[in-house]
Amino acid sequence: MGPLARITRLHVWIIAIVLTAIAVGCEWYFLVKPQQEAFEAAKGRYDAAEPGETKEEKEAGLNQRRKEAKAKLEDAKKQVQVAEAKWARYDRRLMPDINLSLGSILASKQLWNEQLFVLGNKLNKFLEADHNVQVVQSGITLPAPSTDPSAVNQKAFVFPLGTISVVGTFENVLRNVERWNGFDRLVLTDGLTLSGTSPQLQGTYTITTFLFTHGEAAGKTAGASTTTTPATTAPPTSGE
């Protein structure tokens, strides 16, 4: 393909691939959350227009505003249902079962199993399955499980996993980044850099995984947080 400088006109490919990964990684925040906020706003408008109807209110047009607010509320409900149904498909395909309603001990065991025995093996097998590139670096590390069972009681875990470097043609390096959209966990790729020349072009990028828990912990509501416990290294891939 020639020197690296010749691929400048193709940088749009990189942008498209990275944006695709970001879109999948942020599906919950851009799909479900805005619809829920719209629903709450519509409900507030409906509640504000709800007081008992009087002759004066009819004359002032409040009855019509109540009807309009109710219609918007029903539409917002439908939009939330559609968004949640779409997210549910991602959730079934991409999330392990970490069920907070089972209690902190059992939910922690589910999370520990994912961190210690499942996710690392999945990552390595997925990397090794791409025979169109050579994996020259796989600095993937997984956070060590917390020893506090109550630490599992949160909506989401965000695990920065490290850096990956692969060598191949320009097209194959880009496809290697893009194929993470087919991984069976929710993964964000970021910071792709290219060096060298094709067909020995090196692409380096980072990956982050997101784990959303299921159910509700008794007496506690928590938001997403980034796990900062000491990291353990995943089993090496054959390319290391």
N, C-alpha and C positions, 0 to 999 in steps of 0.2 A: 504493500500500500504506500510505501515511501516514508519520508521523515515525519516526525510527530507534528511538525508545523502544518502539514497538509490536512490535518483533521480539524483545523480551526473552524472551518465552515460547517462541520458536523456536530459542533458542541450542543446544538439544540437537541440532539438525541440524548445526550447526557441529562440535560435539564428535564426532558420529558420522562425519562426513566426514574430520576430521583423524585419528581413530583408525583409519579404514580405510586411509588413506595410510601411517600408521605401521606397521600390520600388514603391509602389502606390503613396505615398506622394510626391516623387521627380520625377514623370513621366515626367512632363514638362521639367525639367532641363536635364534629362538623355535621353529623347526621341527626343523632338523637337529641343531644342537648339543646340545639336551637329550637327544635320543634317543641320540646318540653317548656322552654322559656316562652314561646309564642302562646302555648296553651295557658300558662299561668297568667299572662297578660290579658288574654281574651276572657279568662274566668274572672279576673279582677274587674274588667269593664262590665261584664254581665252582672256580677254581684252589686256593683255600684248603681246599676239601673233597675234593681230588683224590688225596691220598696213598694208597698201596696198602692194600687192604682186609685186615683181620685179623679173627679171631674176636671179639676184644675190641671192635673198631670196630663190628662188626655189633651186638653187644650194646648198645653205646652209642648206636646209631641214626645213626651217621655215614653209613652207606650210604644211608639214606633222605634225609639232608640233601644228599648228593651228587646224588641223583636230582632233588631239588627245585631245587638250584642249576643243574643242567644244563637243566632245563625253563625256568627263568627266563632263562638265557643264550640259549637258542634263541628265546624270545619277544622278548628284547631285540634279537637279530640281525634278526628280522623287522621290528620297529619301525623300526630304522635303515634297512633297505632301503626301507620305505614312505616314510619321511621324505626319503631321498635321491632316490627316484624323483619325488616331488612337487617337490622343489627343482630337479631336472633340467629339469622343464617350464618353470619360471621362468627357469632359466639359459639355455635355448635361445632363449626369447622375448626376454629382456631384456638379455643380456650380449653385448658384442662379443667377437670371438675374439682374446684376448691370451694367447698360448700360451707359457708360460715354458720348456717343454721344448724349444722351438726355439732357445734361447740368448738371452742378454741383448740382443744387437744386433737380431735379428729381432723379438723381443717388444717392444722399445722402439719400433721402427718402427710396429708395430701400435697401440701406445698413442698415439704421436704422431699417427698418422692419425686416430684417434678424437677426440683433443683439438683438432686443427687444422682438420680438414675435415668431420667427420661430426656430432659431437654438437651443435655450435652451430647448424648448418643444421636439424637435426631439431627442436631446441627452438623456433626461430623459426617454422618451418612449423606446428608443433603449436599454438603460440599464435595464429597468424593464422587457423587453421582454425575457431576458435570465433567465429562471427559473431553470437552472442547477447550478447556483451559488447564493450566498447571497451577495448583495451589502452592505458592512459595512461602506464604506466611499465614498462620491461623492462630493469632494470639487471643483466642476466645477464653474468657474466664467467667465462671458462674459464681454469684454471691453465695457464701456459706449460709446455711439456714440459721435463723435466729434461735437462741435457746429460750426465748420468752414466748410461750404459746399465744399470749395476747397480741403479739406483733402481727399475727395473721389477719386481725380484724380491721381490714381496710378494703376500699373498693378496688384498688389496682396496685400492682407492683411494676416498677420500671427498672429493667436490668440492662445497663450498658454492658455489652458482651466483649468488646474489644475490636481489633483491627484485622482485616483480611486482605491479602495481596494475591492476585492471580496474574498469570502471564498467558497471552494468546494474541490472536488477531484483534483488531479494533472492535469488529462486530461481536466476536465471542466474549470479549471482556464486558461489553455492555449487556449482552444477554445474561452473563453470569450475575450481574447486579439485578437485572430485571426479574430473573427467575425466583428471587426471594418472595415475590408476590404469590408464588405457588407453594411456599412452605406452610406446614400445618400448625404453625404458631404465628402470632402477630409480630412481624419484624419490620423495623424501620432501617433502611440503609441511608447513609449520609456521608458527605465529604469525599466523594469520588475524585481521585487525582490520577492522572496518567503520566507515564514516563517511558522513555525508550522509543523504539520503532516497531511497527508491525512487520512480521507476525510475532515478534517477541516484545509486544507492548505490555507494560505492567500497569495494572489498575489496583489501587489501594483505597479501601473504604472502611467505615465503621458500621457495626450493626448493634441495634438495641431491640430488646424484646419487651412486650407488654403482656402481663397476665392479669386478667380481670377475674375477681372472685365472684361467687354466686351466693345468693341468699343474704340474710342480714344477721349480723352479730347481735346478741341480746343486749339491749341497753346502750349500743354504741353505733354512731354513724361517723365514718371517716372518709376522707378523700384520698386521691391518688398520692403516692409518695415514692421517692426513689430509695431503694434499699442501699444502705451504706455499710453493710456488714462485710467482714473480710472476704476476699474472693478466693475461690478455688479454681484451679485450671481444669478445663474439660479435657478428656482423653485426646491425644494428638491425632491429627489426620495423617493420612499416608503421604501428603504433600509436604509435611514439615521436615 
